[in-house]
């Protein structure tokens, strides 16, 4: 038996091991004070998206960037006062497990508006029917880029055109009308590497209607990619 962040026990074959959740970065290693916070540095509620930070750094993190100490300070120590900013967005579930949402600087340009993919993903995951989401941009003649969301629903929820509209309006209400996804594609799961990182490059290529190119050897399940490509045809 092992205890999670809130003291609940789990049965595991190896004493002292951490129970895994597919797609999660699990719990921080002992001694690593990782947290998910808002812009002011305050922890966000369970399930909400925010900035992944380290509140108590260790000496090797203070080496800086060779020849550019000012950039190191600006990049990693100015985003959230008094904390090391990893550059990633994340959420923490009710068991304390961390889920990496993506890079904070991964943005879309929709009609001249810069939209954070992480913020849209966080809004989608905030809906009680959504288990996971990944947002990418696809070329659009009118807006430059259009928001395309790949969504995995929680067990027992059935995809439908009505649910697509509900989720689109949910994002518009949470962020603004400009962030409303132009397209929502339901999928049983998202293409990930063996370490659990979503391969957004593949999703961008699928959303754009082109063939998937480049190295896919790190993909955990090739069946997911094949199904997404078939659904896009």
MARVEX-650169 format. One line per field, with one value per atom (N, C-alpha, C): residue number from 1; x, y, z; residue in three letters. Coordinates in pm, whole numbers, plus 32768, in hexadecimal, padded with zeros to 4 digits. Atoms other than C-alpha are relative to their C-alpha. Layout:
BEGIN
i	c(NUM,...)
east	c(X,...)
north	c(Y,...)
up	c(Z,...)
aa	c(ALA,...)
***
This chain:
BEGIN
i	c(1,1,1,2,2,2,3,3,3,4,4,4,5,5,5,6,6,6,7,7,7,8,8,8,9,9,9,10,10,10,11,11,11,12,12,12,13,13,13,14,14,14,15,15,15,16,16,16,17,17,17,18,18,18,19,19,19,20,20,20,21,21,21,22,22,22,23,23,23,24,24,24,25,25,25,26,26,26,27,27,27,28,28,28,29,29,29,30,30,30,31,31,31,32,32,32,33,33,33,34,34,34,35,35,35,36,36,36,37,37,37,38,38,38,39,39,39,40,40,40,41,41,41,42,42,42,43,43,43,44,44,44,45,45,45,46,46,46,47,47,47,48,48,48,49,49,49,50,50,50,51,51,51,52,52,52,53,53,53,54,54,54,55,55,55,56,56,56,57,57,57,58,58,58,59,59,59,60,60,60,61,61,61,62,62,62,63,63,63,64,64,64,65,65,65,66,66,66,67,67,67,68,68,68,69,69,69,70,70,70,71,71,71,72,72,72,73,73,73,74,74,74,75,75,75,76,76,76,77,77,77,78,78,78,79,79,79,80,80,80,81,81,81,82,82,82,83,83,83,84,84,84,85,85,85,86,86,86,87,87,87,88,88,88,89,89,89,90,90,90,91,91,91,92,92,92,93,93,93,94,94,94,95,95,95,96,96,96,97,97,97,98,98,98,99,99,99,100,100,100,101,101,101,102,102,102,103,103,103,104,104,104,105,105,105,106,106,106,107,107,107,108,108,108,109,109,109,110,110,110,111,111,111,112,112,112,113,113,113,114,114,114,115,115,115,116,116,116,117,117,117,118,118,118,119,119,119,120,120,120,121,121,121,122,122,122,123,123,123,124,124,124,125,125,125,126,126,126,127,127,127,128,128,128,129,129,129,130,130,130,131,131,131,132,132,132,133,133,133,134,134,134,135,135,135,136,136,136,137,137,137,138,138,138,139,139,139,140,140,140,141,141,141,142,142,142,143,143,143,144,144,144,145,145,145,146,146,146,147,147,147,148,148,148,149,149,149,150,150,150,151,151,151,152,152,152,153,153,153,154,154,154,155,155,155,156,156,156,157,157,157,158,158,158,159,159,159,160,160,160,161,161,161,162,162,162,163,163,163,164,164,164,165,165,165,166,166,166,167,167,167,168,168,168,169,169,169,170,170,170,171,171,171,172,172,172,173,173,173,174,174,174,175,175,175,176,176,176,177,177,177,178,178,178,179,179,179,180,180,180,181,181,181,182,182,182,183,183,183,184,184,184,185,185,185,186,186,186,187,187,187,188,188,188,189,189,189,190,190,190,191,191,191,192,192,192,193,193,193,194,194,194,195,195,195,196,196,196,197,197,197,198,198,198,199,199,199,200,200,200,201,201,201,202,202,202,203,203,203,204,204,204,205,205,205,206,206,206,207,207,207,208,208,208,209,209,209,210,210,210,211,211,211,212,212,212,213,213,213,214,214,214,215,215,215,216,216,216,217,217,217,218,218,218,219,219,219,220,220,220,221,221,221,222,222,222,223,223,223,224,224,224,225,225,225,226,226,226,227,227,227,228,228,228,229,229,229,230,230,230,231,231,231,232,232,232,233,233,233)
east	c(8055,8000,8058,7FBB,8079,7F98,805D,7FDC,801A,7FF0,7F9A,800F,7FE8,7FB8,7F9D,8066,7E77,7FF3,8000,7EC8,7FB0,804C,7DF3,805C,7FAB,7E7F,7FDC,8013,7EAE,804E,7FBB,7F09,8061,7F9A,804F,8055,7FAF,8127,8087,7F7E,8265,7FEE,800C,826E,804C,7FBE,82BD,7FF4,800F,826A,7F8B,806C,818B,7FA0,8064,8047,7FFF,7FFA,804D,7F74,8079,7F3D,802D,7FD4,7F68,7FF0,8004,7FC2,8028,7FDE,8016,8095,7F75,816B,800C,800E,80FE,8021,7FE4,8177,8090,7F75,82AD,8059,7FA0,83E4,8013,7FE7,8435,8065,7FA8,84D0,7FE3,8025,843C,7F7A,807A,833D,7FC1,8042,8279,7F70,8087,8133,7FC7,8044,8031,7FBF,802B,7FEE,7FC8,802E,7F47,806D,7F9B,7FFA,8036,7FD6,800A,804F,7FB6,80B3,7FAD,8058,7F83,7FD5,8029,7F33,7F71,8085,7E09,7FB6,804C,7CEE,801E,7FEE,7D05,7FAE,8044,7CAF,800F,7FF0,7CF7,808E,7F7E,7E15,804B,7FAE,7F36,8090,7F71,80AE,8042,7FB5,818E,8080,7F8C,8292,8043,7FB8,8397,8016,7FFD,837A,8081,7F81,84BF,806B,7F9C,85D6,807B,7F84,871A,8075,7F8E,887C,801A,7FDE,88AB,7FA2,805D,877B,802B,7FD7,8833,807B,7F88,8948,7FEE,8019,88A0,8010,7FEA,88C2,8088,7F77,8A26,8001,7FEF,8A79,7F86,8078,891A,7FB2,8043,88C1,7F7C,807C,87B7,7F8D,8068,86F8,7FD1,8023,8705,7FA1,8056,866E,7F76,807F,8562,7FAC,8048,8507,7FC8,8023,84FB,7FD8,8019,84DA,7FA7,8050,8403,7F6C,808B,82C3,7FA9,8045,8258,8062,7FA1,82FF,8029,7FCB,83E1,7FFD,8008,83B4,8042,7FC6,8460,7F91,8069,837E,8034,7FD0,83A0,7FE3,8029,82FA,7F89,806F,81E9,7F81,8080,807A,7FDC,8022,7FED,7F82,806D,7ED0,801E,7FEF,7EC9,7F78,8083,7DB1,7FE7,8028,7CFE,805E,7FA1,7E08,808B,7F7E,7F25,805A,7FB0,7F9E,8006,7FEC,802C,7FE7,801B,7FB5,8036,7FC3,8089,7FA4,805B,7FAB,8048,7FB7,80B8,804E,7FB0,819E,7FA7,804A,811C,800B,7FEA,81B2,7FCC,803D,80F6,7F7D,8073,8001,7FCE,803D,7F13,7FE3,8021,7ED9,7F7D,8086,7D64,7FCD,802E,7CFB,804E,7FAB,7E21,8002,8002,7DD6,8059,7FA8,7EE0,7FBA,8048,7E39,805C,7FB1,7EE7,7FB7,803E,7EA2,7FE7,8011,7ED3,7F82,8075,7DC4,7F7F,8077,7CCA,7FF1,8004,7D26,7FCE,802A,7CF9,7F6B,8090,7BA0,7FB1,8046,7B3A,8001,7FF3,7BBC,7FAC,8052,7AFA,7F6E,808A,79B6,7FF4,800B,7934,7FFC,8005,7911,8088,7F81,7A7A,806C,7F92,7B97,8086,7F80,7CAD,7FEA,800D,7CE1,8089,7F88,7DEA,7FD1,802A,7DC6,8073,7F9C,7E80,7FBE,8034,7E5C,8007,7FFB,7E07,7FF0,8007,7E2B,7F6F,8086,7CFA,800E,7FF2,7CD5,7FCC,803D,7BFC,8045,7FCB,7C96,8095,7F72,7DFB,8012,8002,7DDA,7F77,807D,7CAA,801F,7FEB,7C90,7FC0,8030,7C72,801F,7FEF,7C3B,7FE4,8013,7C69,7FD9,8038,7B98,7FE3,8021,7B86,7F9B,806A,7A47,8013,7FFD,7A21,7FA7,804A,7997,7F6A,8091,7828,7FC7,802F,7816,800A,8007,77B0,8015,7FEC,7835,7F81,8075,7728,8015,7FF8,7701,7FD1,8032,763E,806B,7F96,775F,8071,7F9C,784F,7FDB,802D,777F,8006,7FF8,776C,808F,7F74,78E7,8034,7FD6,791B,7FCF,8036,7838,8040,7FBD,78E1,8086,7F80,7A32,7FE7,801F,7997,7FDC,8028,7904,8078,7F8E,7A48,806D,7F91,7B39,7FD0,8031,7A7A,7FD9,8034,79CC,806E,7F95,7B12,8045,7FBE,7B8F,7FA6,805C,7A5C,803B,7FC6,7AE4,7FAE,8044,7A92,7FDA,8018,7A9F,8023,7FE5,7A89,7FF8,7FFC,7AEE,800A,7FFD,7A9C,805A,7FA7,7B9C,8007,7FF9,7BBA,807C,7F84,7D1D,8055,7FA9,7E30,8086,7F7C,7F79,806A,7F9D,8089,8081,7F82,81F3,7FF8,7FFF,8250,800C,7FF6,8295,7F80,8080,8130,7FED,800C,816F,7FAA,8057,8060,8051,7FB6,80F2,7FA9,8053,804D,8025,7FD6,811A,7FAA,8053,8057,7F71,8089,7F0D,7FF5,8002,7F67,7FFB,7FFE,7FB1,7F7A,8083,7E6B,7F96,8062,7DA4,800A,7FEB,7E3E,7FDB,802A,7DD0,8071,7F8D,7F2E,802C,7FCB,7FED,805F,7FA6,80A8,808E,7F76,821B,805C,7F9C,8357,8002,7FE7,83C5,7F8A,806C,82AF,8027,7FD3,8384,7FE9,8016,8349,7F6D,808F,81D0,7FE2,801D,8145,7FA1,8066,8017,7FE4,8012,8018,7F6E,808C,7EAD,7FB0,8043,7E41,8013,7FE2,7EED,7FB3,8047,7E54,7F6C,808E,7CF7,7FE5,8011,7D21,8008,7FF1,7D96,7F86,8077,7C71,7F88,8070,7B78,8007,7FEE,7C0D,7FE3,8015,7BD3,7F71)
north	c(7F88,8000,807D,7F80,815F,806E,7F90,82AD,806B,7F91,83C5,8081,7F7E,853B,801D,7FE6,8539,7F8F,8069,8403,7F85,8074,830C,7F90,8073,81AD,7FBF,8049,80EC,7F7D,8080,7F7F,8000,8006,7F5C,7F83,8079,7E2D,8019,7FE1,7EDF,8064,7FA2,7F7D,8081,7F7F,80EF,803A,7FCE,810F,8062,7FA0,8226,7FCA,802E,81C2,805A,7FB1,8230,801D,7FDD,82E1,801F,7FE9,82CC,8092,7F76,8423,8065,7FA4,84B8,7FFD,7FFB,852B,7FCC,8036,848E,8068,7FA7,8522,8031,7FD0,85FB,7FA1,8050,8544,803A,7FCC,8561,8072,7F8B,86B4,8068,7FA1,8757,8040,7FB8,885F,803E,7FD2,8878,8028,7FD1,8937,803A,7FC0,89B7,807E,7F80,8B28,805B,7F9A,8C55,8069,7F99,8D91,8043,7FC0,8E14,7FA0,8060,8CD6,7FB5,8046,8C4F,7F7A,8085,8AD8,8003,8006,8A94,7F86,8074,89A4,7F82,8080,8834,7FFE,8008,8800,807B,7F83,8968,8008,7FF0,89C5,8079,7F91,8AA7,7FEC,8008,8AD9,7F96,8061,89B9,8041,7FBE,8A41,7FA4,8041,89C8,806A,7F98,8A85,8002,8004,8A12,7FC3,8034,89F2,7FC8,8037,8935,8044,7FB2,89BF,7FF6,8010,892E,804E,7FB2,89F4,8092,7F73,8B3B,801C,7FEE,8B0E,806C,7F98,8BF7,7FD0,801A,8C0D,803A,7FD6,8C21,8082,7F81,8D86,805B,7FAD,8E0A,7FF0,800F,8E19,804D,7FB1,8F24,7FB1,8051,8E3C,7F90,806C,8D25,8035,7FC4,8E0A,8020,7FD9,8E89,7F86,8076,8D34,7FA8,8065,8C63,8036,7FCF,8D49,807C,7F86,8E71,7FE6,801D,8DC4,7FF6,800F,8D63,802A,7FCB,8E2E,7F99,8057,8D63,7F6C,808D,8C1B,7FE6,8029,8B5E,7FD5,801D,8B58,7F9F,8068,8A1D,801E,7FE4,8AB1,7FAD,8058,89A9,8027,7FF7,89BE,7F75,8081,88AB,800C,8004,8840,7F8F,8068,8772,7FC5,803D,8677,7FF2,8009,8625,7FA7,8056,851F,803D,7FBF,8617,7FE3,8022,858A,8076,7F93,8682,7FD2,801A,868F,8076,7F95,8759,8021,7FD4,8824,8030,7FCC,88B5,807C,7F89,89DC,807B,7F84,8B2B,8057,7FA9,8BD4,7FC2,803C,8AEC,804A,7FAA,8BE8,7FF6,7FF9,8C09,8092,7F79,8D44,7FFA,8006,8D5D,808F,7F78,8E9E,806B,7F9F,8F54,7FF2,8018,8ED1,7F88,806D,8DFE,7FB1,8056,8CDA,7F8F,806C,8BE5,7F7C,8083,8A7C,7FC1,8038,8A1E,8035,7FC3,8B11,7FC3,803C,8A80,7F6F,808A,891D,7FF9,7FFC,8977,801A,7FE3,8A07,7F84,807A,88C8,7F96,8064,87E6,8027,7FD2,88BC,7FD9,802E,8838,7F73,8082,870C,7F86,8072,8632,7FE0,800D,865E,7FC5,803E,857D,803D,7FCF,860B,8049,7FB7,86FC,802E,7FC5,877D,8061,7F97,88BF,8024,7FD8,8911,8063,7FA5,8A0F,7FC2,802B,89C8,807C,7F8A,8AB9,8026,7FCF,8B92,807F,7F8F,8C86,8082,7F88,8D79,8031,7FDB,8D72,7FEA,801F,8D06,7F75,8083,8BE5,7FEA,8024,8B2E,7F9D,8058,8A7B,7F78,8089,8902,7FB3,8046,8837,7F6B,8091,86C1,7FE0,8012,8650,7F6D,8084,850C,8010,7FF4,84E4,7F9B,805C,8443,7F87,807A,82E3,8013,7FF6,82C6,8074,7F8E,8408,7FDF,8021,83E8,807D,7F8C,84D4,801E,7FD7,859A,808F,7F75,86DB,8063,7FA7,876E,8018,7FF1,872C,8058,7FA8,87D4,8093,7F75,8912,8028,7FE3,88FA,8022,7FE8,88E6,8080,7F84,8A00,8079,7F91,8AE2,8006,8003,8A72,804B,7FBA,8AED,8096,7F72,8C33,8047,7FC4,8C73,800F,7FFF,8C20,8062,7FAD,8CE3,8077,7F98,8DAB,7FC3,8035,8D81,7FE2,8013,8D9C,7F79,8080,8C5B,7F89,806E,8B8F,7FA7,8058,8A5B,7FFE,800B,8A5A,7F70,808E,88E0,7FB1,805D,87D4,7F72,808B,8670,7FA6,805E,855F,7F8A,8071,844C,7FAF,8057,8321,801D,7FDE,838A,8057,7FA5,8478,7FBD,803B,841C,8036,7FD8,841F,7FB0,8048,83C1,7F9D,8061,82A8,8042,7FB6,83B0,804C,7FC0,8433,808A,7F7C,8571,7FF9,7FFC,85C7,8031,7FDA,85D6,8060,7F9B,871A,8017,7FF2,8723,7FA9,805B,85F6,8034,7FCB,8696,8079,7F8D,87D6,7FD3,8032,870F,7FC1,803C,864C,806C,7F93,878B,804C,7FB7,882D,7FAE,8055,8707,7FC4,8035,86A5,7F7A,8080,8562,8015,7FF9,8520,7FE6,800B,8556,7FFB,7FFC,8536,7F80,8073,8447,7FE6,8026,838E,7F85,8079,827D,8008,7FF3,830B,7FF2,800C,82E2,7F7F,8074,81F8,7F9E,8057,8174,8031,7FD8,8183,7FF2,8011,8114,8081,7F80,8266,805B,7FAB,831D,7FD2,8037,8236,8023,7FE3,826D,8095,7F71,83E8,8025,7FE7,83E7,7FCF,8037,830C,8058,7FA9,83EE,8085,7F80,851B,7FF8,8012,8489,8023)
up	c(8000,8000,8000,7FFD,7FB0,800B,7FED,8006,7F9A,805C,7F10,804F,7FC2,7F56,8071,7F9B,8024,8065,7F9C,80EC,7FDE,8027,802A,7FD2,801E,8000,7F7B,807D,7EBC,8007,8006,7E86,7F8B,8068,7DC4,8013,7FF4,7D74,8043,7FC6,7DE8,8073,7F90,7F44,7FE6,8012,7F32,7F74,8088,7DC0,7FF9,8015,7D3D,7F98,805F,7C97,7F86,807B,7B2A,7FCB,804B,7A67,7F72,808A,78EB,7FD6,802D,7863,8069,7F94,79B6,801C,7FD2,7A30,808E,7F78,7B7C,806A,7F8F,7CC5,7FFA,7FFE,7CF7,8050,7FB5,7D6B,808C,7F79,7EDD,7FFE,7FFB,7F21,7F95,8069,7DE9,8023,7FD9,7E4C,7F83,807A,7D07,8020,7FE9,7CF9,7F7F,8070,7BFE,8035,7FC9,7C34,7F93,805E,7B94,7FEE,801E,7B1D,807E,7F83,7C83,8059,7FB1,7CFF,8066,7FA2,7DB9,7FC4,8032,7D9B,7FCB,803B,7CB9,8035,7FD0,7D17,7FAF,8046,7CBC,7F80,8081,7B4E,7FAB,804C,7AE8,7FC7,803F,7A00,8037,7FD1,7A5E,7FD7,801D,7A56,8059,7FB3,7AC1,8032,7FC4,7BB2,8066,7F92,7CA9,806A,7F99,7DF0,8050,7FB7,7E91,7FA7,805E,7D91,8048,7FCC,7DC4,7FBA,8033,7D83,7F6B,808E,7C24,7FA5,8051,7BAC,7FF4,7FFD,7BEC,7FAB,8052,7AEC,7F96,8064,79F3,7F71,808E,7879,7FDB,801E,77F8,7FAF,8046,7797,8001,8001,77D6,8083,7F7F,794A,8007,7FFD,790B,7FC3,803F,7823,805D,7FA3,7925,806B,7F99,7A2C,7FC8,803C,793F,7FDA,8033,78B1,806F,7F9D,79EC,8089,7F79,7B19,8005,8002,7AAA,7FE6,8022,7A36,807E,7F7F,7B98,806D,7F9C,7CB0,8068,7F99,7D91,7FE3,8024,7CD6,7F7A,807F,7BBE,7FA2,8062,7A8C,7F98,805C,79BA,7F6E,808A,7886,7FD4,8021,7890,804B,7FBB,78E1,8032,7FC6,79BB,8055,7F9E,7A9A,8062,7F9B,7BD8,8020,7FE7,7C0A,8096,7F74,7D4F,8051,7FBA,7DA5,8009,7FFC,7D7B,7F8A,8076,7C2F,7F9F,805F,7B34,7F71,808D,79CB,7FB0,804F,78D5,7F8B,8069,77EB,7F83,8075,770A,8023,7FEB,76E0,8008,7FF0,7756,7F84,8075,7624,7F7F,8076,7535,7FE6,8016,74A7,7F6F,8084,7380,7FE0,802C,72B5,7FB2,803C,7270,7FED,8021,71BF,804D,7FBD,725C,8098,7F70,73BB,8021,7FD5,7469,806E,7FA3,7518,802F,7FC8,75FF,7FEE,800F,75A1,8088,7F7B,770E,8042,7FC2,777B,7FC8,803E,7683,802E,7FD0,76E6,808F,7F74,7854,800B,7FFE,780B,7FD9,802A,7756,806D,7F96,786A,807A,7F92,795F,7FF3,8010,78CC,803A,7FBC,7993,7FA5,805C,785A,7FC2,8048,77E1,8059,7FB8,7850,7FD7,8032,7775,7F7D,807E,7656,7FD0,803D,7567,7F95,805D,74A1,7FA4,8064,7360,7FA0,8065,724B,7F76,808C,70E2,7FA8,8058,6FBB,7FE1,801E,6F7E,7FAC,805C,6E5B,803C,7FC9,6F1E,807F,7F7C,707C,800F,7FF3,7034,803A,7FC1,7126,803E,7FBF,71AA,8070,7F8D,72F8,7FE6,8011,72D3,8080,7F81,7411,7FF1,7FF8,743B,8090,7F7A,7563,801E,7FCD,7629,8070,7F9C,76F0,8071,7F8F,7843,7FE2,8017,7855,800C,7FFE,7805,7FB2,804F,773B,7F6C,808E,75CF,7FAB,8059,74C1,7FB1,804E,740D,7FCF,802F,7342,806B,7F96,7466,806A,7F9D,7554,7FCC,803B,7464,8017,7FED,7477,8092,7F70,75F1,8028,7FDE,7609,7FC1,8041,7510,8050,7FB1,75DC,808A,7F7E,771C,7FF9,8012,7697,7FEC,8019,761A,8081,7F81,7771,805E,7FA6,7827,7FD5,8032,7747,7FAF,805A,7643,7F7B,807E,74F6,7F9C,8061,7434,8013,7FE3,74DD,7FE2,801D,7479,7F92,8066,73C0,7F80,8080,724F,7FE5,8017,7259,807D,7F93,7366,7FCA,802E,7318,807A,7F91,7410,7FDE,8013,743D,8081,7F8A,7525,8053,7FBB,757C,7FA4,804A,750F,7FE3,801E,7463,8060,7F9C,756B,7FEF,7FFA,7595,8075,7F93,7682,8089,7F82,778B,8022,7FE3,7770,7FC5,803D,76A7,7F82,8076,75AA,7F88,8079,7449,7FAE,8041,73DC,7F6E,808C,729D,7FA6,804F,721F,7FF6,8001,7281,7FA3,805C,71C6,7F70,8089,708C,7FDA,801A,70AA,7FF1,8006,70EC,7F7E,807C,6FB9,7F85,8070,6EE4,7FB1,8048,6E7F,8038,7FD3,6E9F,8075,7F8D,6FE2,7FD0,802C,6FA8,807A,7F96,7071,8053,7FAB,7181,805E,7FA5,7238,8053,7FBA,72D7,8096,7F70,7434,8025,7FE7,740E,804C,7FAB,7516,7FBC,803C,7454,7F71,808B,72D7,7FD4,8022,72D0,8012,7FE8,735C,7F89,8074,723F,7F86,8074,713B,8007,7FF1,71C5,7FE9,8014,71CF,7F6B,808F,7065,7FB4,8044,6FFB,8018,7FDF,70AF,7FB5,8043,6FFE,7F6B,808F,6EA4,7FD7)
aa	c(UNK,UNK,UNK,UNK,UNK,UNK,UNK,UNK,UNK,UNK,UNK,UNK,UNK,UNK,UNK,UNK,UNK,UNK,UNK,UNK,UNK,UNK,UNK,UNK,UNK,UNK,UNK,UNK,UNK,UNK,UNK,UNK,UNK,UNK,UNK,UNK,UNK,UNK,UNK,UNK,UNK,UNK,UNK,UNK,UNK,UNK,UNK,UNK,UNK,UNK,UNK,UNK,UNK,UNK,UNK,UNK,UNK,UNK,UNK,UNK,UNK,UNK,UNK,UNK,UNK,UNK,UNK,UNK,UNK,UNK,UNK,UNK,UNK,UNK,UNK,UNK,UNK,UNK,UNK,UNK,UNK,UNK,UNK,UNK,UNK,UNK,UNK,UNK,UNK,UNK,UNK,UNK,UNK,UNK,UNK,UNK,UNK,UNK,UNK,UNK,UNK,UNK,UNK,UNK,UNK,UNK,UNK,UNK,UNK,UNK,UNK,UNK,UNK,UNK,UNK,UNK,UNK,UNK,UNK,UNK,UNK,UNK,UNK,UNK,UNK,UNK,UNK,UNK,UNK,UNK,UNK,UNK,UNK,UNK,UNK,UNK,UNK,UNK,UNK,UNK,UNK,UNK,UNK,UNK,UNK,UNK,UNK,UNK,UNK,UNK,UNK,UNK,UNK,UNK,UNK,UNK,UNK,UNK,UNK,UNK,UNK,UNK,UNK,UNK,UNK,UNK,UNK,UNK,UNK,UNK,UNK,UNK,UNK,UNK,UNK,UNK,UNK,UNK,UNK,UNK,UNK,UNK,UNK,UNK,UNK,UNK,UNK,UNK,UNK,UNK,UNK,UNK,UNK,UNK,UNK,UNK,UNK,UNK,UNK,UNK,UNK,UNK,UNK,UNK,UNK,UNK,UNK,UNK,UNK,UNK,UNK,UNK,UNK,UNK,UNK,UNK,UNK,UNK,UNK,UNK,UNK,UNK,UNK,UNK,UNK,UNK,UNK,UNK,UNK,UNK,UNK,UNK,UNK,UNK,UNK,UNK,UNK,UNK,UNK,UNK,UNK,UNK,UNK,UNK,UNK,UNK,UNK,UNK,UNK,UNK,UNK,UNK,UNK,UNK,UNK,UNK,UNK,UNK,UNK,UNK,UNK,UNK,UNK,UNK,UNK,UNK,UNK,UNK,UNK,UNK,UNK,UNK,UNK,UNK,UNK,UNK,UNK,UNK,UNK,UNK,UNK,UNK,UNK,UNK,UNK,UNK,UNK,UNK,UNK,UNK,UNK,UNK,UNK,UNK,UNK,UNK,UNK,UNK,UNK,UNK,UNK,UNK,UNK,UNK,UNK,UNK,UNK,UNK,UNK,UNK,UNK,UNK,UNK,UNK,UNK,UNK,UNK,UNK,UNK,UNK,UNK,UNK,UNK,UNK,UNK,UNK,UNK,UNK,UNK,UNK,UNK,UNK,UNK,UNK,UNK,UNK,UNK,UNK,UNK,UNK,UNK,UNK,UNK,UNK,UNK,UNK,UNK,UNK,UNK,UNK,UNK,UNK,UNK,UNK,UNK,UNK,UNK,UNK,UNK,UNK,UNK,UNK,UNK,UNK,UNK,UNK,UNK,UNK,UNK,UNK,UNK,UNK,UNK,UNK,UNK,UNK,UNK,UNK,UNK,UNK,UNK,UNK,UNK,UNK,UNK,UNK,UNK,UNK,UNK,UNK,UNK,UNK,UNK,UNK,UNK,UNK,UNK,UNK,UNK,UNK,UNK,UNK,UNK,UNK,UNK,UNK,UNK,UNK,UNK,UNK,UNK,UNK,UNK,UNK,UNK,UNK,UNK,UNK,UNK,UNK,UNK,UNK,UNK,UNK,UNK,UNK,UNK,UNK,UNK,UNK,UNK,UNK,UNK,UNK,UNK,UNK,UNK,UNK,UNK,UNK,UNK,UNK,UNK,UNK,UNK,UNK,UNK,UNK,UNK,UNK,UNK,UNK,UNK,UNK,UNK,UNK,UNK,UNK,UNK,UNK,UNK,UNK,UNK,UNK,UNK,UNK,UNK,UNK,UNK,UNK,UNK,UNK,UNK,UNK,UNK,UNK,UNK,UNK,UNK,UNK,UNK,UNK,UNK,UNK,UNK,UNK,UNK,UNK,UNK,UNK,UNK,UNK,UNK,UNK,UNK,UNK,UNK,UNK,UNK,UNK,UNK,UNK,UNK,UNK,UNK,UNK,UNK,UNK,UNK,UNK,UNK,UNK,UNK,UNK,UNK,UNK,UNK,UNK,UNK,UNK,UNK,UNK,UNK,UNK,UNK,UNK,UNK,UNK,UNK,UNK,UNK,UNK,UNK,UNK,UNK,UNK,UNK,UNK,UNK,UNK,UNK,UNK,UNK,UNK,UNK,UNK,UNK,UNK,UNK,UNK,UNK,UNK,UNK,UNK,UNK,UNK,UNK,UNK,UNK,UNK,UNK,UNK,UNK,UNK,UNK,UNK,UNK,UNK,UNK,UNK,UNK,UNK,UNK,UNK,UNK,UNK,UNK,UNK,UNK,UNK,UNK,UNK,UNK,UNK,UNK,UNK,UNK,UNK,UNK,UNK,UNK,UNK,UNK,UNK,UNK,UNK,UNK,UNK,UNK,UNK,UNK,UNK,UNK,UNK,UNK,UNK,UNK,UNK,UNK,UNK,UNK,UNK,UNK,UNK,UNK,UNK,UNK,UNK,UNK,UNK,UNK,UNK,UNK,UNK,UNK,UNK,UNK,UNK,UNK,UNK,UNK,UNK,UNK,UNK,UNK,UNK,UNK,UNK,UNK,UNK,UNK,UNK,UNK,UNK,UNK,UNK,UNK,UNK,UNK,UNK,UNK,UNK,UNK,UNK,UNK,UNK,UNK,UNK,UNK,UNK,UNK,UNK,UNK,UNK,UNK,UNK,UNK,UNK,UNK,UNK,UNK,UNK,UNK,UNK,UNK,UNK,UNK,UNK,UNK,UNK,UNK,UNK,UNK,UNK,UNK,UNK,UNK,UNK,UNK,UNK,UNK,UNK,UNK,UNK,UNK,UNK,UNK,UNK,UNK)
***
